[in-house]
Amino acid sequence: MLNLERAKKSPAIFLRLVGISPQAFEELMDVLKKAYPDFERKKLSRRKRERVIGAGGKFKLSLEGRTLLWAHQEVRLPKELCGLTVKVF
């Protein structure tokens, strides 16, 4: 699993992984953390739900982890990500 805190300690590596600096990522997360509960509630309260809200599978990654992976999905996996995944660095 990616060690996000470890990646944030090296701004150069973080920039190459995500495309933005750790400070910009934190600002983005502040905005997302405020907007996410309303978005999630709206998404889950659609008319034709088969299960009640809260039932079903849970996310394995935090909102930060999911955002990091989303930001990185179009970029090839560099060595730094592989190293952070297996804790080589």
C-alpha positions as a Markdown table, in Angstrom:
| # | Residue | x | y | z |
|---|---|---|---|---|
| 1 | Met | 0.0 | 0.0 | 0.0 |
| 2 | Leu | 1.2 | 3.5 | -0.8 |
| 3 | Asn | 2.6 | 5.4 | 2.2 |
| 4 | Leu | 1.1 | 8.8 | 1.6 |
| 5 | Glu | 2.8 | 10.5 | 4.5 |
| 6 | Arg | 6.2 | 9.2 | 3.4 |
| 7 | Ala | 5.5 | 10.5 | -0.1 |
| 8 | Lys | 4.6 | 14.0 | 1.2 |
| 9 | Lys | 8.0 | 14.2 | 3.0 |
| 10 | Ser | 9.7 | 14.4 | -0.4 |
| 11 | Pro | 8.1 | 17.2 | -2.5 |
| 12 | Ala | 10.1 | 16.3 | -5.6 |
| 13 | Ile | 8.9 | 12.7 | -5.6 |
| 14 | Phe | 5.3 | 13.7 | -4.7 |
| 15 | Leu | 5.3 | 16.2 | -7.6 |
| 16 | Arg | 6.4 | 13.5 | -10.0 |
| 17 | Leu | 3.8 | 11.1 | -8.7 |
| 18 | Val | 0.8 | 13.4 | -8.7 |
| 19 | Gly | 1.7 | 16.4 | -10.8 |
| 20 | Ile | 1.1 | 18.9 | -8.0 |
| 21 | Ser | 3.0 | 19.8 | -4.9 |
| 22 | Pro | 2.2 | 18.4 | -1.4 |
| 23 | Gln | 0.9 | 21.9 | -0.4 |
| 24 | Ala | -1.4 | 22.1 | -3.4 |
| 25 | Phe | -2.6 | 18.6 | -2.6 |
| 26 | Glu | -3.4 | 19.6 | 0.9 |
| 27 | Glu | -5.4 | 22.6 | -0.3 |
| 28 | Leu | -7.3 | 20.4 | -2.7 |
| 29 | Met | -8.0 | 17.9 | 0.1 |
| 30 | Asp | -9.4 | 20.7 | 2.3 |
| 31 | Val | -11.9 | 21.7 | -0.4 |
| 32 | Leu | -12.8 | 18.0 | -1.1 |
| 33 | Lys | -13.3 | 17.2 | 2.5 |
| 34 | Lys | -15.8 | 20.0 | 2.9 |
| 35 | Ala | -17.7 | 19.1 | -0.3 |
| 36 | Tyr | -17.5 | 15.3 | -0.2 |
| 37 | Pro | -20.2 | 14.5 | 2.4 |
| 38 | Asp | -22.9 | 16.5 | 0.5 |
| 39 | Phe | -21.8 | 14.9 | -2.8 |
| 40 | Glu | -21.9 | 11.4 | -1.3 |
| 41 | Arg | -25.3 | 11.9 | 0.4 |
| 42 | Lys | -26.7 | 13.2 | -2.9 |
| 43 | Lys | -25.2 | 10.3 | -4.8 |
| 44 | Leu | -26.6 | 7.7 | -2.4 |
| 45 | Ser | -30.1 | 9.1 | -2.1 |
| 46 | Arg | -31.2 | 8.2 | -5.6 |
| 47 | Arg | -34.7 | 6.8 | -6.0 |
| 48 | Lys | -34.1 | 3.3 | -7.1 |
| 49 | Arg | -31.7 | 2.0 | -4.5 |
| 50 | Glu | -31.7 | -1.7 | -3.7 |
| 51 | Arg | -30.0 | -1.3 | -0.4 |
| 52 | Val | -30.2 | 1.2 | 2.4 |
| 53 | Ile | -27.5 | 3.9 | 2.8 |
| 54 | Gly | -24.6 | 2.5 | 4.6 |
| 55 | Ala | -25.1 | -1.1 | 3.4 |
| 56 | Gly | -22.7 | -2.7 | 1.0 |
| 57 | Gly | -19.0 | -2.6 | 0.7 |
| 58 | Lys | -16.8 | 0.0 | 2.3 |
| 59 | Phe | -13.8 | 1.9 | 0.8 |
| 60 | Lys | -10.5 | 0.4 | 1.6 |
| 61 | Leu | -8.7 | 3.7 | 1.0 |
| 62 | Ser | -9.3 | 7.0 | 2.6 |
| 63 | Leu | -10.5 | 10.0 | 0.7 |
| 64 | Glu | -6.9 | 11.2 | 0.4 |
| 65 | Gly | -5.7 | 7.8 | -0.9 |
| 66 | Arg | -8.5 | 7.7 | -3.5 |
| 67 | Thr | -7.8 | 11.2 | -4.6 |
| 68 | Leu | -4.1 | 10.5 | -4.9 |
| 69 | Leu | -4.8 | 7.4 | -7.1 |
| 70 | Trp | -7.3 | 9.3 | -9.2 |
| 71 | Ala | -4.7 | 12.1 | -9.8 |
| 72 | His | -2.1 | 9.6 | -10.7 |
| 73 | Gln | -4.2 | 7.2 | -12.9 |
| 74 | Glu | -3.2 | 8.6 | -16.2 |
| 75 | Val | 0.5 | 8.6 | -15.5 |
| 76 | Arg | 2.8 | 5.6 | -15.9 |
| 77 | Leu | 4.0 | 4.0 | -12.7 |
| 78 | Pro | 7.4 | 5.5 | -12.0 |
| 79 | Lys | 10.1 | 3.9 | -9.9 |
| 80 | Glu | 9.3 | 6.1 | -7.0 |
| 81 | Leu | 5.8 | 4.8 | -6.6 |
| 82 | Cys | 7.0 | 1.2 | -6.8 |
| 83 | Gly | 9.6 | 2.0 | -4.2 |
| 84 | Leu | 7.1 | 3.7 | -1.9 |
| 85 | Thr | 4.7 | 0.7 | -2.3 |
| 86 | Val | 7.2 | -1.8 | -1.2 |
| 87 | Lys | 9.0 | 0.6 | 1.2 |
| 88 | Val | 12.4 | 0.5 | -0.6 |
| 89 | Phe | 13.0 | 4.3 | -0.2 |
